[in-house]
């Protein structure tokens, strides 16, 4: 049963966002934790680490930021009103926007911009989070599920606004039938845990300028290190201590990995030799089917277009059209890890 909320508090309005520039908005964002950032702190965001969020809040600029397409973000913002209108049409509920940044009156580090508010027939209000999604990710919404970082974002806003109901609406294609709508009821037990985690991050890491430990997917953590740490080529290796357990284990696992990779090679070679006559028999066809001993086998061998530019052509582009080269070509640096062990 959903716990009844009896706390009588009102959120604070930090500022109006109407006509606010992106730089000013980003500056305000640094003064607290936003809804989309709450999931990072709880470890539910699949794209970012707490260390990266810490760097943003403490003003550390990235030194090697990869160029990423912002088209999805721009489309998400542009289609926000479309998602809101479609939600209103499907539910019959009135939705509206309040261009303000809000702050929790008790926990001032909790801040948020609400996409839309909802007016319910009983006179109460709700929150609507408007999302757009890649159709390839729609399976994450199967069986009435909801990506956890979206749920955390909505609960963060519910806590700030002292509102008991929120909806998340996500449109996957330009077809209203692809919209998924999820209702979220306030859960005070979860809210207390969420606030405690956000408070710990803000007070013990941001306010003390102490980088939080890496606890997320290692691949995400490597990306954060590469993005924010300025490399310095040193001729003499630095001495490190305190890794008496990790280093032998790394050497052991790398040796095991090599054994497994070596074992896979002959298996892949046999697969390739068996597949070759199948592809030869298909000639210029891209798919085939066969039935053997009651089992049906479907084979697909379709071309996958890929646009590339080789090193020589890239150099010619640089020499012939330097302005275009500088405008569209970016250089990123990745650090490559090597590990060797030897007897002292």
ChimeraX attribute file (.defattr): number of C-alpha atoms within 10 A of each C-alpha:
attribute: neighborCount
match mode: 1-to-1
recipient: residues
	/A:1	5
	/A:2	9
	/A:3	11
	/A:4	10
	/A:5	12
	/A:6	7
	/A:7	7
	/A:8	6
	/A:9	12
	/A:10	14
	/A:11	17
	/A:12	17
	/A:13	14
	/A:14	15
	/A:15	14
	/A:16	13
	/A:17	15
	/A:18	10
	/A:19	7
	/A:20	12
	/A:21	10
	/A:22	10
	/A:23	9
	/A:24	10
	/A:25	14
	/A:26	12
	/A:27	13
	/A:28	14
	/A:29	17
	/A:30	16
	/A:31	14
	/A:32	19
	/A:33	23
	/A:34	21
	/A:35	23
	/A:36	19
	/A:37	22
	/A:38	27
	/A:39	24
	/A:40	23
	/A:41	25
	/A:42	18
	/A:43	17
	/A:44	19
	/A:45	20
	/A:46	14
	/A:47	11
	/A:48	20
	/A:49	27
	/A:50	26
	/A:51	23
	/A:52	22
	/A:53	22
	/A:54	22
	/A:55	19
	/A:56	16
	/A:57	19
	/A:58	17
	/A:59	11
	/A:60	13
	/A:61	12
	/A:62	17
	/A:63	15
	/A:64	19
	/A:65	15
	/A:66	15
	/A:67	10
	/A:68	6
	/A:69	8
	/A:70	9
	/A:71	9
	/A:72	12
	/A:73	11
	/A:74	11
	/A:75	11
	/A:76	19
	/A:77	15
	/A:78	11
	/A:79	16
	/A:80	21
	/A:81	17
	/A:82	15
	/A:83	22
	/A:84	26
	/A:85	17
	/A:86	16
	/A:87	25
	/A:88	15
	/A:89	12
	/A:90	12
	/A:91	10
	/A:92	11
	/A:93	13
	/A:94	17
	/A:95	21
	/A:96	16
	/A:97	13
	/A:98	13
	/A:99	16
	/A:100	17
	/A:101	21
	/A:102	22
	/A:103	26
	/A:104	22
	/A:105	16
	/A:106	12
	/A:107	14
	/A:108	17
	/A:109	19
	/A:110	24
	/A:111	28
	/A:112	26
	/A:113	17
	/A:114	21
	/A:115	20
	/A:116	20
	/A:117	19
	/A:118	21
	/A:119	14
	/A:120	14
	/A:121	9
	/A:122	6
	/A:123	7
	/A:124	11
	/A:125	18
	/A:126	20
	/A:127	26
	/A:128	26
	/A:129	23
	/A:130	23
	/A:131	21
	/A:132	20
	/A:133	16
	/A:134	11
	/A:135	11
	/A:136	8
	/A:137	11
	/A:138	16
	/A:139	10
	/A:140	12
	/A:141	14
	/A:142	10
	/A:143	7
	/A:144	10
	/A:145	12
	/A:146	19
	/A:147	13
	/A:148	16
	/A:149	21
	/A:150	19
	/A:151	22
	/A:152	24
	/A:153	20
	/A:154	25
	/A:155	27
	/A:156	27
	/A:157	27
	/A:158	24
	/A:159	23
	/A:160	23
	/A:161	23
	/A:162	20
	/A:163	18
	/A:164	21
	/A:165	20
	/A:166	23
	/A:167	21
	/A:168	20
	/A:169	21
	/A:170	24
	/A:171	27
	/A:172	19
	/A:173	13
	/A:174	9
	/A:175	8
	/A:176	13
	/A:177	9
	/A:178	14
	/A:179	20
	/A:180	21
	/A:181	21
	/A:182	16
	/A:183	14
	/A:184	17
	/A:185	17
	/A:186	20
	/A:187	18
	/A:188	16
	/A:189	9
	/A:190	12
	/A:191	16
	/A:192	12
	/A:193	12
	/A:194	20
	/A:195	17
	/A:196	12
	/A:197	14
	/A:198	24
	/A:199	19
	/A:200	14
	/A:201	22
	/A:202	20
	/A:203	13
	/A:204	14
	/A:205	18
	/A:206	20
	/A:207	13
	/A:208	11
	/A:209	14
	/A:210	15
	/A:211	17
	/A:212	17
	/A:213	11
	/A:214	15
	/A:215	12
	/A:216	18
	/A:217	13
	/A:218	11
	/A:219	8
	/A:220	17
	/A:221	19
	/A:222	13
	/A:223	19
	/A:224	22
	/A:225	18
	/A:226	20
	/A:227	19
	/A:228	17
	/A:229	13
	/A:230	11
	/A:231	12
	/A:232	6
	/A:233	7
	/A:234	7
	/A:235	6
	/A:236	6
	/A:237	7
	/A:238	6
	/A:239	5
	/A:240	6
	/A:241	5
	/A:242	7
	/A:243	9
	/A:244	8
	/A:245	8
	/A:246	10
	/A:247	13
	/A:248	12
	/A:249	12
	/A:250	14
	/A:251	14
	/A:252	11
	/A:253	12
	/A:254	14
	/A:255	12
	/A:256	12
	/A:257	12
	/A:258	11
	/A:259	11
	/A:260	11
	/A:261	11
	/A:262	11
	/A:263	11
	/A:264	11
	/A:265	11
	/A:266	11
	/A:267	10
	/A:268	11
	/A:269	11
	/A:270	10
	/A:271	11
	/A:272	11
	/A:273	10
	/A:274	11
	/A:275	12
	/A:276	10
	/A:277	11
	/A:278	12
	/A:279	17
	/A:280	10
	/A:281	10
	/A:282	14
	/A:283	9
	/A:284	10
	/A:285	12
	/A:286	12
	/A:287	12
	/A:288	14
	/A:289	9
	/A:290	10
	/A:291	9
	/A:292	7
	/A:293	5
	/A:294	7
	/A:295	7
	/A:296	9
	/A:297	10
	/A:298	9
	/A:299	14
	/A:300	12
	/A:301	12
	/A:302	10
	/A:303	7
	/A:304	5
	/A:305	6
	/A:306	5
	/A:307	4
	/A:308	7
	/A:309	9
	/A:310	7
	/A:311	9
	/A:312	9
	/A:313	10
	/A:314	14
	/A:315	14
	/A:316	12
	/A:317	16
	/A:318	15
	/A:319	11
	/A:320	11
	/A:321	11
	/A:322	12
	/A:323	11
	/A:324	11
	/A:325	16
	/A:326	11
	/A:327	8
	/A:328	7
	/A:329	10
	/A:330	9
	/A:331	8
	/A:332	11
	/A:333	12
	/A:334	12
	/A:335	10
	/A:336	5
	/A:337	5
	/A:338	5
	/A:339	8
	/A:340	7
	/A:341	9
	/A:342	4
	/A:343	3
	/A:344	3
